[in-house]
Amino acid sequence: MSPSDSRKGLLDRLKSAQLPRQSVDREVGEEREPLPGRSGDAVAPSVIPEARATPDRGSRDDEFLRPGDILQERYEIKRYLSKGGMGAVYLARDLRFANVEKLVAVKEMISAIRDSVTSRIGLETFQREANILASLSHPAIPKVFDYFHQERRVYLVIEYIHGTDLESLLAEIDYPLPPENVVDWAIQTCDVLTYLHNHKPNPIVFRDMKPSNIMVREDDQRVVLIDFGIAKVFQSGKRGTMIGTEGYSPPEQYRGIADPRGDIYALGATLHHLLTGRDPRKEPPFTFQEHPIRQFNPSATPELEAIVARAVAYDVEERYPSATEMREDLLRLTGVPKIGPASRPSPGEPTPVWSFVSRGEIRCTPAVFENALYFGSYDHNLYCLETSTGEERWKYTTDAGVVSSPCFWNDTVFFGSEDRILYAVYTRTGRIVWTCPTDGKIRSTPVEEYDHIFFGSDDHHLYAVSAKSGQELWRFDAGAPIRSSPTVGGELLVFGADDGHVYALDVQSGEVRWKYLTGRAVQSTPSMAHDMAYVGSADSSLYALDLANGWPVWRFRTRGRVISSPLVDENTIYFGSNDHHVYALDARSGSVLWKYSTTGPVVSSPRVSQGILYVGSADGYLYSLDARTGNMAWRFPTEGPITGAPAIGTGLVFVGSTDHAVYALPAAQVD
C-alpha cells in the first residue's frame, strides 16, 4: 500500500469528500519543510541543522545513497523518504530476515560540511535522538535497531511507520477534525507522555509536541510519537536553550525551562489546531486559545473545550499536573469509567489476589499452563508469571505488539506477533525454539491439533505448520486478512475471514470443504457442537451453520457487530455483542434464554466455570454472572476496556485490560 493509499484510508474514515491529488511520505525521523502559506518552525539550529549548513558538494544526488546500496552488509536501500542538506531518510530492507521483507527507516547524517559549529550541533542532536530512543520501550515510540558510522556518515536505523502524520492530514482537508477522533488520539498521546514523564531513572521531556510529530498507523489507527531530536532528560530547576516550535511551545520553554507540563501545553495547542483548523503559528504568541473551539467545531462539547483550555493555561501551575490526570478527563468524554486505585469496591466486588502491570495494553486472552500464566502485551512482550503470586518467571520480546493469545504443545508455547512472526518458545526458560515468518501481522490465536499449529495472518493466509519444527504443511489463501482463530473438529478446520466468509477446510490438505458468506467481516472464532459451527459476524448476527455443508440452521440478529467468540456449554451458547449485551441462547434453536446489559460494547469472549459466566466489556468491568439466569454475582472494575476473554485456573480468574494490567481474582461461588 502506498503512502497516498494510507492517507486515503484515514481521510475516508474521517468522511472526507475528496481524495487528495498528492500525498507526501512521512516516516519516522523525517524532517519536513513548512507547508506553503505557513510560517516555518521557529527552532534552534540543533532542530533543523540544514537551515545553515552548506554541504561540500551542495545537495547533489551523488551525496545520497541509491536504491540497491547496502549498508553494513545488512540494510538494502529501497528509496529515499526525504532529503536535507545534512543527510536523508531512506526506506530499507533488513537482509538478515531472508524469508520476509522486514522494512526499516534509515536516518542518515553527513558530517562533512563547511560550518563546523553546525556540524557539531547537528551531530549532538543526532546522537541525543539515538541515545534516548535506545533507552525507551513503548508501543507508541519507534524502536531503534542500530546506530553506526560508515565513512563520513552516521546512521540511525529505526522502526518504519506506515501511516500519516496529523499535519499532513490537516493540509488535505478544509474542515476541523471530528472530536471523537481527536479525543482518541489525545488519550493515546497522554499514555506515551505518562510513560516518558515517569521514565526511570530520569523523566524525559519531549519538547516538540505538534501535529507533524504525531503519526497515525494505517492498520490499527494507533498513534506514534516521532522525532526525539530535541527531547531532554528532565532536571528540576535547570535551564537550557530556547528550543521547540513557535505556536506550540509553552511560554516557559522560551526561557529555557524544560518541564513535563510544557508537553501538556504543546499537546493542548495541538488539539486546538486539530479541532479548529487554525494554525497557532499564524497567531500572535500565546493568543490562539482566545478562539473558542466550539465556534469553529460545533460538535465539540463544552467539556472537551474546558480540557484543552486547562492544558494551554499560560501559568504552568494552572495546567494539568500530569498527563495521567489529563487522560482521565479525556476518558470521561468517551463514556469509559475511570476508576482509580483508591476507589472503594461496591458490595460483593472481589479483591484481587494480585495484579501485574506491563508497559502496554493487554488485549489478548491470558492462558494458564502448568501453574503459569501466559499473556501478550502491546509492549511487544509475551510474559510468563506464577499463577499464585504474579511473580514474573520470564518474558520474551518481539518486534511489535502481541495481541494473539498463546497455545501449548508439550513444553512449548506458541503465539503470534504484529511483527508478522509466529513464535515457538520453551515454557520453562523462555528461549526460542523456532519461528515462522509470514507477510502480515498475526492477530489470530494459534491452535494445536494433531501435533500441528494452525493460525491465520493479515497476509490473507491460514497456515498449518509442524509443532515440532515449524515446517509448513500447507497454507490456504482466503483473499482477505484472517483475524479469526481456527477451530478444529475431526477432519474439519473452521475459521472466518475479513472477506465475510466462514471457511471449512480439510485439516490434512487445506482444501475447501465448504464456505458460507455472511454480510461483513468475520473475526469471531467459531465453536463446534451439536454438528454445528457457531460464529459471529460484523453484520451483527450470530450464525449456526451445519458442519456437513455450511448451510445456516438459524441466525440470531443483535443490534451491534458480533466480534466476541461464542462459547457452547451443554445446550446453551453464550456470546457478547457491540450492542452492549451478553446473550445466552438455546444452542439448537437460537431462542433467547436471557440477556444481560453492560454499559459498553462486549467484544470479550465469555468463559464458564462452576456455573458462573465471566466476560469483560469495553466499559472496563469484568462481569461475573449466573450462567443459568444471567443474574450478576459481582463486577470488577479495571481502568480500561477489556477486549480479551478471561482465563480460569487454580481457583482464580485472570483477566487483562487495556489499562496495561492483568488481574488475578478469586473465582465466584454459586449460591
HELIX and SHEET records of a PDB file:
HELIX    1   1 PRO A    3  ARG A   13  1                                  11    
HELIX    2   2 PRO A   49  ALA A   51  5                                   3    
HELIX    3   3 ASP A   61  GLU A   63  5                                   3    
HELIX    4   4 SER A  116  ALA A  134  1                                  19    
HELIX    5   5 LEU A  166  ALA A  171  1                                   6    
HELIX    6   6 PRO A  179  HIS A  197  1                                  19    
HELIX    7   7 PRO A  211  ASN A  213  5                                   3    
HELIX    8   8 PRO A  251  ARG A  255  5                                   5    
HELIX    9   9 PRO A  260  THR A  276  1                                  17    
HELIX   10  10 PRO A  280  LYS A  282  5                                   3    
HELIX   11  11 PHE A  288  GLU A  290  5                                   3    
HELIX   12  12 ILE A  293  PHE A  296  1                                   4    
HELIX   13  13 PRO A  302  ALA A  311  1                                  10    
HELIX   14  14 VAL A  316  GLU A  318  5                                   3    
HELIX   15  15 ALA A  323  THR A  334  1                                  12    
SHEET    1   A 6 ILE A  70  LEU A  71  0                                        
SHEET    2   A 6 TYR A  75  GLY A  84 -1                                        
SHEET    3   A 6 GLY A  87  ASP A  94 -1                                        
SHEET    4   A 6 LEU A 103  ILE A 110 -1                                        
SHEET    5   A 6 ARG A 153  GLU A 159 -1                                        
SHEET    6   A 6 VAL A 144  GLN A 150 -1                                        
SHEET    1   B 3 GLY A 163  ASP A 165  0                                        
SHEET    2   B 3 ILE A 214  ARG A 217 -1                                        
SHEET    3   B 3 VAL A 223  LEU A 225 -1                                        
SHEET    1   C 2 ILE A 204  VAL A 205  0                                        
SHEET    2   C 2 LYS A 232  VAL A 233 -1                                        
SHEET    1   D 4 TRP A 354  VAL A 357  0                                        
SHEET    2   D 4 ALA A 661  PRO A 666 -1                                        
SHEET    3   D 4 LEU A 652  GLY A 656 -1                                        
SHEET    4   D 4 ALA A 647  GLY A 649 -1                                        
SHEET    1   E 4 ALA A 367  PHE A 369  0                                        
SHEET    2   E 4 ALA A 372  GLY A 376 -1                                        
SHEET    3   E 4 ASN A 381  GLU A 386 -1                                        
SHEET    4   E 4 GLU A 392  THR A 397 -1                                        
SHEET    1   F 4 CYS A 407  TRP A 409  0                                        
SHEET    2   F 4 THR A 412  GLY A 416 -1                                        
SHEET    3   F 4 ILE A 421  TYR A 426 -1                                        
SHEET    4   F 4 ILE A 432  PRO A 437 -1                                        
SHEET    1   G 4 VAL A 447  GLU A 449  0                                        
SHEET    2   G 4 HIS A 452  GLY A 456 -1                                        
SHEET    3   G 4 HIS A 461  SER A 466 -1                                        
SHEET    4   G 4 GLU A 472  ASP A 477 -1                                        
SHEET    1   H 4 THR A 487  GLY A 489  0                                        
SHEET    2   H 4 LEU A 492  GLY A 496 -1                                        
SHEET    3   H 4 HIS A 501  ASP A 506 -1                                        
SHEET    4   H 4 VAL A 512  LEU A 517 -1                                        
SHEET    1   I 4 SER A 527  ALA A 529  0                                        
SHEET    2   I 4 MET A 532  GLY A 536 -1                                        
SHEET    3   I 4 SER A 541  ASP A 546 -1                                        
SHEET    4   I 4 PRO A 552  ARG A 557 -1                                        
SHEET    1   J 4 LEU A 567  ASP A 569  0                                        
SHEET    2   J 4 THR A 572  GLY A 576 -1                                        
SHEET    3   J 4 HIS A 581  ASP A 586 -1                                        
SHEET    4   J 4 VAL A 592  SER A 597 -1                                        
SHEET    1   K 4 ARG A 607  SER A 609  0                                        
SHEET    2   K 4 ILE A 612  GLY A 616 -1                                        
SHEET    3   K 4 TYR A 621  ASP A 626 -1                                        
SHEET    4   K 4 MET A 632  PRO A 637 -1                                        
END                                                                             
